[in-house]
Amino acid sequence: MKIAVTQVKIPVMRPMFIGGIMRSGSTFLHKLLAADPDLRAPLFYELIAPVPLKLNLSPGQCDPRILAISEMAELFEVVNPDFARYHQLTPTSPHECYHLMARSFLSKACFLVCFNYDDYATWWKNRTKADMVKVYKFYKQQLQVLTSRDTDLKTLLLKCHNHTLFTEALLEVFPDACIINPVRNPVDMVGSFCSFLEGLVPMYYDKEVIGPKFIGKKVLYDLAYYADTFIKFRKKVEKRSEANNTFIDVQYSQLVASPINTLRAIYSRLDRPLTQEAIARFEAYVKANPQNKHGRHQYSLARYGLTPLEVRQRFAEYIEYFHVDE
């Protein structure tokens, strides 16, 4: 990707990053916050194709990038008609920014969805801080290109679980960033992600090749790796005065039970004004997107060869450190 010098100079000030672990409520929080008109959340089609087209579109004419990404989104539903129960995917909705990191050969999709990739996983996990600073610098440049045609610069709202693994490098490139960390009972996270992953398997593998118990073993290992890595860094920096202004932990149970009050608390921590327009849009989003809107997502740990006790024991430090509601 060739990047113009003028675009590289576009400032990225006090960005908000949503991290956390898979199935912790990060998508709901991301889309809810994205309703604030003063925040700029990159859309799915922009992340796939971040270079704005130099087109003078007539009223009602659709950006060609949106049409192309629509076909990609439709593929998920063709392969698995129940996919919307796990995750909603539309070209013009806010989406995870891991697509920008994938251009540095760091694909969250490969890490989480692929199997028998030990060499790649080893390479990824052994990335040094210096390696990842380079990745985040390029990531920042892509954001600057993506927003280069915006008429006004807003606070960027970004979401990817990879940020949980590489927080130190992220803060080197974005020293004034705020990192919001959704926290959820690991029994629910693991069970939900096992089910989610099983729903994706038919897109890549024969169902008979990748069974539920194999998925359970992988998910428990992967999610615990995310948790352990993030906690290790948090403990490293928790005594620094700036840490209080950098990290905001959000309990999933509170987010679901009282989303607007949860957002009020987040904005208060950020010392960020919360406008009446933003509140009205938050309320409208919650009303239009009730829990289980696309059908209840049901799952059982037993199907994946796991028990609640086993999961709690593996996530004992996570539960204690973040005071997880059980």
C-alpha positions as CSV (number, residue, x, y, z in Angstrom):
1,M,0.0,0.0,0.0
2,K,1.5,3.3,-1.1
3,I,0.8,6.1,1.5
4,A,1.0,9.8,0.7
5,V,3.0,12.0,3.1
6,T,0.1,14.3,3.7
7,Q,-2.1,11.4,4.9
8,V,0.6,10.2,7.3
9,K,0.5,13.6,9.0
10,I,-3.2,13.3,9.8
11,P,-3.3,13.3,13.7
12,V,-4.8,10.4,15.6
13,M,-5.6,11.8,19.0
14,R,-6.8,10.0,22.2
15,P,-8.1,6.9,20.3
16,M,-10.4,4.5,22.1
17,F,-9.5,0.8,21.8
18,I,-11.8,-2.1,22.8
19,G,-9.9,-5.2,23.6
20,G,-10.9,-8.0,25.9
21,I,-11.3,-11.7,25.1
22,M,-13.6,-13.2,22.5
23,R,-17.3,-13.3,23.5
24,S,-16.8,-10.9,26.3
25,G,-19.4,-8.4,25.0
26,S,-16.9,-6.4,23.0
27,T,-19.0,-6.4,19.8
28,F,-22.1,-5.1,21.6
29,L,-20.0,-2.4,23.4
30,H,-18.3,-1.5,20.2
31,K,-21.5,-1.0,18.1
32,L,-23.2,0.8,21.0
33,L,-20.4,3.3,21.4
34,A,-20.2,3.7,17.6
35,A,-23.7,5.3,17.8
36,D,-22.1,8.4,19.3
37,P,-21.8,10.9,16.4
38,D,-18.6,12.3,17.9
39,L,-16.8,9.0,17.6
40,R,-15.4,7.5,14.3
41,A,-15.6,3.7,14.1
42,P,-14.2,2.3,10.8
43,L,-16.7,0.3,8.9
44,F,-16.3,-3.3,7.7
45,Y,-15.9,-2.3,4.0
46,E,-13.4,0.5,4.9
47,L,-11.2,-2.0,6.9
48,I,-11.2,-4.4,4.0
49,A,-10.4,-1.6,1.5
50,P,-9.1,1.4,3.4
51,V,-8.1,3.6,0.5
52,P,-11.0,5.9,-0.3
53,L,-12.0,5.9,-4.0
54,K,-11.7,9.1,-5.9
55,L,-15.2,8.9,-7.2
56,N,-17.9,11.5,-7.5
57,L,-20.9,9.3,-6.6
58,S,-24.3,10.5,-7.6
59,P,-27.1,10.6,-5.0
60,G,-28.2,7.0,-4.3
61,Q,-25.1,5.5,-5.9
62,C,-23.3,2.9,-3.8
63,D,-19.6,2.8,-3.1
64,P,-18.2,-0.1,-5.2
65,R,-16.4,-1.3,-2.1
66,I,-19.7,-1.8,-0.3
67,L,-21.0,-4.0,-3.1
68,A,-17.9,-6.1,-3.1
69,I,-18.0,-6.7,0.7
70,S,-21.7,-7.5,0.6
71,E,-20.9,-10.6,-1.4
72,M,-18.3,-11.6,1.3
73,A,-20.8,-11.1,4.1
74,E,-23.5,-13.1,2.2
75,L,-21.1,-16.1,2.0
76,F,-21.2,-16.6,5.7
77,E,-24.9,-17.0,5.6
78,V,-24.8,-19.3,2.7
79,V,-22.3,-21.6,4.5
80,N,-24.1,-21.3,7.8
81,P,-27.7,-19.9,7.8
82,D,-27.5,-19.6,11.6
83,F,-24.4,-17.4,11.6
84,A,-26.4,-14.3,12.6
85,R,-27.1,-15.9,15.9
86,Y,-23.4,-15.8,16.8
87,H,-22.3,-12.6,15.0
88,Q,-23.8,-9.9,12.8
89,L,-21.8,-9.0,9.7
90,T,-22.8,-6.2,7.3
91,P,-20.5,-4.0,5.1
92,T,-21.6,-0.7,6.6
93,S,-21.4,-1.6,10.3
94,P,-18.4,-1.0,12.6
95,H,-16.1,-4.0,12.6
96,E,-12.9,-5.3,14.1
97,C,-9.7,-3.6,12.9
98,Y,-7.7,-6.8,12.7
99,H,-8.0,-6.5,9.0
100,L,-5.4,-3.7,9.2
101,M,-3.0,-5.9,11.1
102,A,-3.5,-8.7,8.7
103,R,-1.5,-6.7,6.2
104,S,1.5,-7.2,8.5
105,F,0.8,-11.0,8.4
106,L,-0.8,-10.9,11.8
107,S,-4.2,-12.4,11.1
108,K,-6.5,-13.0,14.1
109,A,-8.7,-15.0,11.8
110,C,-5.9,-17.5,11.1
111,F,-4.9,-17.6,14.7
112,L,-8.4,-18.4,16.0
113,V,-10.1,-20.3,13.1
114,C,-7.2,-22.3,11.6
115,F,-6.0,-25.6,12.9
116,N,-2.6,-27.3,12.5
117,Y,-0.7,-24.0,12.2
118,D,1.9,-24.5,15.0
119,D,4.8,-22.8,13.1
120,Y,2.7,-19.7,12.4
121,A,1.4,-19.5,16.0
122,T,5.0,-19.8,17.3
123,W,6.2,-17.1,15.0
124,W,3.3,-14.8,16.0
125,K,3.7,-15.3,19.8
126,N,7.4,-14.6,19.5
127,R,7.0,-11.1,18.0
128,T,9.0,-8.7,20.1
129,K,7.9,-5.2,21.2
130,A,10.0,-3.7,18.4
131,D,8.4,-6.0,15.9
132,M,4.9,-5.0,17.0
133,V,5.7,-1.3,17.1
134,K,6.4,-1.5,13.4
135,V,3.1,-3.3,12.9
136,Y,1.2,-0.6,14.9
137,K,3.0,2.2,13.0
138,F,1.7,0.7,9.7
139,Y,-1.7,0.2,11.3
140,K,-1.8,3.9,12.2
141,Q,-0.8,4.9,8.7
142,Q,-3.7,2.8,7.3
143,L,-6.1,4.6,9.7
144,Q,-4.8,7.9,8.5
145,V,-5.5,6.8,4.9
146,L,-8.9,5.5,5.8
147,T,-9.9,8.8,7.3
148,S,-8.1,11.1,4.9
149,R,-11.3,12.2,3.2
150,D,-13.2,12.8,6.4
151,T,-14.4,16.4,6.6
152,D,-13.8,16.6,10.4
153,L,-11.4,14.6,12.6
154,K,-13.1,12.7,15.4
155,T,-11.9,10.3,18.1
156,L,-11.3,6.9,16.6
157,L,-13.1,4.0,18.1
158,L,-11.3,0.7,17.4
159,K,-11.9,-2.9,18.4
160,C,-9.8,-6.0,18.1
161,H,-8.9,-8.7,20.6
162,N,-5.3,-8.7,19.3
163,H,-4.8,-5.4,21.2
164,T,-5.0,-7.6,24.3
165,L,-1.9,-9.4,23.3
166,F,0.2,-6.5,22.1
167,T,-0.8,-3.7,24.5
168,E,2.7,-2.5,25.2
169,A,3.5,-1.9,21.5
170,L,0.1,-0.3,21.0
171,L,0.7,2.3,23.8
172,E,4.2,3.0,22.3
173,V,2.5,4.2,19.1
174,F,-0.7,5.6,20.7
175,P,0.6,6.8,24.1
176,D,-2.7,8.7,24.8
177,A,-4.9,5.8,24.0
178,C,-7.7,4.5,26.2
179,I,-8.2,0.7,26.3
180,I,-11.6,-0.6,27.3
181,N,-11.5,-4.1,28.6
182,P,-14.9,-6.0,28.7
183,V,-14.8,-8.7,31.4
184,R,-17.1,-11.7,31.5
185,N,-17.5,-15.0,33.3
186,P,-15.0,-17.3,31.5
187,V,-17.4,-20.2,31.6
188,D,-19.8,-18.2,29.4
189,M,-17.0,-16.9,27.2
190,V,-15.5,-20.3,26.5
191,G,-18.8,-22.0,25.9
192,S,-20.0,-19.2,23.6
193,F,-16.8,-19.1,21.6
194,C,-16.7,-22.9,21.2
195,S,-20.2,-22.7,19.7
196,F,-19.1,-19.7,17.5
197,L,-16.0,-21.5,16.2
198,E,-18.0,-24.7,15.5
199,G,-20.3,-22.6,13.4
200,L,-17.4,-21.4,11.3
201,V,-15.8,-24.8,10.8
202,P,-17.9,-25.7,7.8
203,M,-16.4,-22.7,5.9
204,Y,-12.9,-24.2,6.1
205,Y,-13.1,-27.9,7.1
206,D,-15.1,-31.1,6.9
207,K,-17.2,-31.4,10.0
208,E,-15.9,-34.9,10.6
209,V,-12.3,-33.7,10.7
210,I,-12.7,-31.0,13.4
211,G,-14.9,-32.3,16.2
212,P,-16.4,-30.5,19.2
213,K,-13.9,-31.9,21.7
214,F,-11.0,-30.7,19.6
215,I,-12.5,-27.3,19.4
216,G,-13.0,-27.2,23.2
217,K,-9.4,-28.0,23.9
218,K,-8.2,-25.3,21.4
219,V,-10.6,-22.6,22.7
220,L,-9.7,-23.2,26.3
221,Y,-6.0,-22.8,25.5
222,D,-6.4,-19.8,23.2
223,L,-8.7,-17.7,25.4
224,A,-6.5,-18.4,28.4
225,Y,-3.5,-17.3,26.5
226,Y,-5.2,-14.0,25.7
227,A,-6.2,-13.6,29.4
228,D,-2.7,-14.5,30.8
229,T,-0.9,-12.2,28.4
230,F,-3.1,-9.2,29.2
231,I,-2.9,-9.7,32.9
232,K,0.8,-10.0,32.8
233,F,1.1,-6.6,31.2
234,R,-1.5,-5.0,33.5
235,K,0.4,-6.2,36.5
236,K,3.6,-4.8,35.0
237,V,2.1,-1.3,34.7
238,E,-0.6,-1.1,37.3
239,K,1.5,1.0,39.8
240,R,2.1,3.7,37.2
241,S,0.0,6.8,37.6
242,E,-1.0,6.8,33.9
243,A,-2.4,3.3,34.1
244,N,-5.6,4.7,35.8
245,N,-6.2,6.9,32.8
246,T,-5.4,4.1,30.3
247,F,-7.5,1.1,31.2
248,I,-11.2,0.8,31.8
249,D,-12.6,-2.6,32.8
250,V,-16.3,-3.2,32.0
251,Q,-18.3,-6.0,33.6
252,Y,-20.4,-7.8,31.0
253,S,-23.2,-8.4,33.5
254,Q,-23.5,-4.6,34.1
255,L,-23.2,-3.7,30.4
256,V,-26.1,-6.0,29.5
257,A,-28.2,-5.1,32.5
258,S,-27.7,-1.3,32.3
259,P,-25.9,-0.3,29.1
260,I,-26.6,3.4,29.3
261,N,-25.3,3.7,32.9
262,T,-22.3,1.7,31.9
263,L,-21.5,4.2,29.1
264,R,-22.0,7.1,31.5
265,A,-19.4,5.5,33.7
266,I,-17.0,5.1,30.8
267,Y,-17.4,8.7,29.6
268,S,-16.9,9.9,33.2
269,R,-13.6,8.0,33.5
270,L,-12.5,9.5,30.2
271,D,-13.6,12.9,31.3
272,R,-15.4,13.0,28.0
273,P,-18.6,15.0,27.5
274,L,-21.7,12.8,26.9
275,T,-24.2,14.7,24.8
276,Q,-27.9,14.3,24.8
277,E,-27.7,13.4,21.1
278,A,-25.3,10.6,22.0
279,I,-27.6,9.3,24.8
280,A,-30.6,9.3,22.5
281,R,-28.7,7.3,19.9
282,F,-27.5,4.9,22.5
283,E,-31.0,4.3,23.7
284,A,-32.3,3.9,20.1
285,Y,-29.6,1.3,19.4
286,V,-30.4,-0.7,22.6
287,K,-34.1,-0.6,21.7
288,A,-33.5,-1.7,18.1
289,N,-31.0,-4.4,19.1
290,P,-32.3,-6.4,22.1
291,Q,-30.4,-9.4,23.4
292,N,-31.2,-12.5,21.4
293,K,-32.7,-10.4,18.5
294,H,-31.5,-13.0,16.0
295,G,-32.3,-16.0,18.1
296,R,-30.9,-17.2,21.4
297,H,-27.4,-18.5,21.2
298,Q,-27.4,-21.8,23.1
299,Y,-24.3,-23.8,24.0
300,S,-23.1,-26.4,26.4
301,L,-19.6,-26.9,27.7
302,A,-20.1,-30.6,27.9
303,R,-20.4,-30.9,24.1
304,Y,-16.9,-29.6,23.9
305,G,-15.5,-32.0,26.6
306,L,-15.2,-29.2,29.2
307,T,-16.6,-28.6,32.6
308,P,-17.4,-25.3,34.4
309,L,-14.9,-26.2,37.2
310,E,-12.1,-26.9,34.6
311,V,-12.7,-23.5,33.0
312,R,-12.8,-21.6,36.3
313,Q,-9.6,-23.2,37.5
314,R,-7.8,-22.3,34.3
315,F,-9.1,-18.7,34.5
316,A,-8.7,-18.4,38.3
317,E,-6.3,-15.4,38.0
318,Y,-8.5,-13.7,35.5
319,I,-11.5,-14.1,37.8
320,E,-9.6,-12.7,40.8
321,Y,-7.8,-9.9,39.0
322,F,-10.9,-8.4,37.3
323,H,-13.3,-9.3,40.1
324,V,-15.5,-11.2,37.6
325,D,-19.2,-11.4,38.4
326,E,-20.0,-15.2,38.4
